[in-house]
Amino acid sequence: MPKMKSKRGAAKRFKVTGSGKVTRFHPFHSHILTKKTRKRKRNLKSVDLVSSAEEKKIKRLILA
């Protein structure tokens, strides 16, 4: 039986931390940045945790 493949799109967007939580990047930080405030852009840079409701679904896509 062949290996299970992970969903590559999800694998590029999410990472699992050492404690098992899933991290994600904020959207809206790639272009049209001139109209966004400095504070907003700075906060969009940071990594955020995925909500517990979505965590199980995303782990299934990544760790398949």
N, CA, C and O of each residue as an XYZ file, in Angstrom:
256
protein
N       0.851     -1.194      0.000
C       0.000      0.000      0.000
C       0.886      1.243      0.000
O       1.834      1.315      0.781
N       0.601      2.215     -0.852
C       1.457      3.412     -0.900
C       1.267      4.302      0.320
O       0.295      4.180      1.066
N       2.215      5.188      0.493
C       2.159      6.137      1.614
C       0.998      7.106      1.443
O       0.581      7.404      0.324
N       0.483      7.593      2.566
C      -0.532      8.644      2.526
C       0.181      9.969      2.263
O       1.204     10.256      2.884
N      -0.342     10.764      1.361
C       0.268     12.054      1.061
C      -0.463     13.155      1.812
O      -1.687     13.139      1.935
N       0.314     14.113      2.315
C      -0.309     15.269      2.972
C      -0.784     16.237      1.896
O      -0.263     16.244      0.780
N      -1.782     17.055      2.241
C      -2.266     18.087      1.321
C      -1.229     19.194      1.296
O      -1.038     19.889      2.294
N      -0.556     19.365      0.167
C       0.593     20.265      0.090
C       0.199     21.720      0.320
O       0.979     22.483      0.890
N      -0.985     22.115     -0.108
C      -1.434     23.488      0.109
C      -1.551     23.804      1.588
O      -1.169     24.887      2.031
N      -2.081     22.853      2.352
C      -2.214     23.033      3.800
C      -0.855     22.966      4.477
O      -0.598     23.706      5.427
N       0.014     22.086      3.999
C       1.338     21.923      4.608
C       2.174     23.192      4.472
O       3.008     23.484      5.328
N       1.950     23.948      3.392
C       2.691     25.191      3.189
C       2.158     26.331      4.054
O       2.888     27.275      4.357
N       0.903     26.246      4.448
C       0.269     27.340      5.181
C       0.273     27.186      6.688
O       0.207     28.180      7.411
N       0.349     25.949      7.175
C       0.246     25.689      8.612
C       1.441     24.905      9.105
O       2.055     24.149      8.353
N       1.775     25.092     10.402
C       2.838     24.318     11.039
C       2.345     23.848     12.392
O       1.592     24.549     13.067
N       2.775     22.650     12.788
C       2.416     22.120     14.104
C       3.572     22.404     15.046
O       4.723     22.099     14.733
N       3.269     22.986     16.196
C       4.303     23.312     17.177
C       4.694     22.060     17.956
O       4.095     20.997     17.788
N       5.688     22.197     18.793
C       6.147     21.081     19.603
C       5.097     20.577     20.566
O       5.053     19.386     20.875
N       4.247     21.476     21.044
C       3.193     21.087     21.988
C       1.944     20.572     21.280
O       0.981     20.180     21.939
N       1.947     20.568     19.937
C       0.830     20.014     19.188
C      -0.190     21.031     18.700
O      -1.185     20.656     18.081
N       0.040     22.309     18.968
C      -0.874     23.332     18.475
C      -0.519     23.667     17.028
O       0.592     23.393     16.574
N      -1.470     24.262     16.312
C      -1.258     24.584     14.900
C      -1.150     26.094     14.752
O      -1.991     26.837     15.259
N      -0.110     26.545     14.055
C       0.094     27.977     13.832
C      -0.266     28.323     12.389
O      -0.233     27.472     11.500
N      -0.611     29.595     12.181
C      -0.949     30.087     10.854
C      -0.432     31.509     10.724
O      -0.124     32.160     11.722
N      -0.339     31.988      9.482
C       0.026     33.371      9.221
C      -1.234     34.185      8.985
O      -2.261     33.645      8.575
N      -1.156     35.475      9.241
C      -2.283     36.362      8.962
C      -2.357     36.650      7.470
O      -1.323     36.785      6.816
N      -3.562     36.745      6.923
C      -3.696     37.170      5.532
C      -3.577     38.698      5.410
O      -3.438     39.397      6.415
N      -3.631     39.195      4.202
C      -3.633     40.639      3.890
C      -2.310     41.340      4.187
O      -2.306     42.518      4.543
N      -1.192     40.637      4.048
C       0.092     41.300      4.290
C       1.053     41.098      3.122
O       2.264     40.988      3.315
N       0.496     41.050      1.900
C       1.378     40.827      0.758
C       1.443     42.018     -0.196
O       2.502     42.298     -0.758
N       0.339     42.715     -0.385
C       0.354     43.871     -1.291
C      -0.729     44.851     -0.853
O      -1.503     44.575      0.063
N      -0.768     45.998     -1.525
C      -1.649     47.124     -1.154
C      -1.394     47.503      0.317
O      -2.322     47.579      1.122
N      -0.131     47.734      0.639
C       0.248     48.001      2.025
C       0.294     49.491      2.350
O       0.403     49.869      3.516
N       0.213     50.334      1.331
C       0.364     51.772      1.584
C      -0.793     52.346      2.377
O      -0.604     53.270      3.169
N      -1.987     51.811      2.177
C      -3.155     52.349      2.892
C      -3.317     51.756      4.288
O      -4.134     52.240      5.071
N      -2.556     50.722      4.608
C      -2.667     50.100      5.930
C      -1.725     50.791      6.913
O      -0.619     51.191      6.546
N      -2.159     50.927      8.140
C      -1.353     51.633      9.130
C      -0.150     50.802      9.542
O      -0.134     49.583      9.365
N       0.836     51.453     10.081
C       2.052     50.795     10.529
C       1.739     49.734     11.587
O       2.291     48.633     11.576
N       0.841     50.101     12.493
C       0.443     49.181     13.570
C      -0.238     47.927     12.996
O       0.036     46.805     13.422
N      -1.111     48.143     12.040
C      -1.831     47.011     11.433
C      -0.880     46.070     10.711
O      -1.004     44.851     10.831
N       0.077     46.628      9.956
C       1.048     45.810      9.240
C       1.945     45.047     10.202
O       2.280     43.888      9.961
N       2.331     45.696     11.287
C       3.178     45.051     12.286
C       2.456     43.862     12.923
O       3.051     42.807     13.144
N       1.164     44.049     13.215
C       0.394     42.966     13.821
C       0.108     41.830     12.846
O      -0.055     40.683     13.263
N       0.046     42.133     11.566
C      -0.176     41.089     10.565
C       1.055     40.212     10.362
O       0.933     39.079      9.897
N       2.246     40.724     10.707
C       3.474     39.943     10.562
C       3.508     38.738     11.487
O       4.061     37.694     11.139
N       2.911     38.884     12.674
C       3.052     37.867     13.705
C       2.296     36.588     13.351
O       1.328     36.612     12.591
N       2.751     35.486     13.909
C       2.121     34.183     13.713
C       1.017     34.027     14.755
O       1.165     34.471     15.894
N      -0.083     33.402     14.366
C      -1.222     33.236     15.252
C      -1.560     31.753     15.360
O      -1.166     30.963     14.502
N      -2.281     31.373     16.403
C      -2.711     29.997     16.574
C      -4.050     29.788     15.884
O      -4.885     30.691     15.836
N      -4.243     28.595     15.355
C      -5.514     28.224     14.741
C      -6.509     27.937     15.849
O      -6.131     27.421     16.901
N      -7.779     28.263     15.630
C      -8.793     28.021     16.648
C      -8.935     26.524     16.892
O      -8.672     25.707     16.010
N      -9.354     26.182     18.102
C      -9.466     24.776     18.480
C     -10.514     24.050     17.636
O     -10.422     22.837     17.449
N     -11.517     24.783     17.120
C     -12.546     24.173     16.283
C     -11.971     23.679     14.953
O     -12.414     22.656     14.433
N     -10.994     24.393     14.403
C     -10.415     24.041     13.108
C      -9.168     23.169     13.222
O      -8.731     22.574     12.237
N      -8.598     23.092     14.422
C      -7.303     22.435     14.612
C      -7.314     20.975     14.154
O      -6.381     20.526     13.487
N      -8.350     20.247     14.505
C      -8.418     18.822     14.173
C      -8.456     18.606     12.663
O      -7.796     17.701     12.150
N      -9.229     19.434     11.942
C      -9.334     19.327     10.486
C      -7.981     19.571      9.824
O      -7.583     18.841      8.917
N      -7.287     20.595     10.282
C      -6.012     20.977      9.663
C      -4.949     19.920      9.937
O      -4.158     19.594      9.053
N      -4.924     19.390     11.140
C      -3.966     18.322     11.457
C      -4.186     17.107     10.571
O      -3.226     16.447     10.173
N      -5.428     16.809     10.263
C      -5.733     15.668      9.396
C      -5.197     15.911      7.988
O      -4.747     14.975      7.327
N      -5.242     17.156      7.526
C      -4.721     17.472      6.192
C      -3.207     17.406      6.149
O      -2.631     16.927      5.172
N      -2.554     17.886      7.207
C      -1.097     17.962      7.230
C      -0.460     16.609      7.509
O       0.462     16.190      6.809
N      -0.952     15.938      8.526
C      -0.295     14.721      9.018
C      -0.887     13.445      8.443
O      -0.783     12.380      9.051
N      -1.504     13.546      7.283
C      -2.156     12.374      6.682
C      -1.144     11.295      6.305
O      -1.525     10.244      5.788
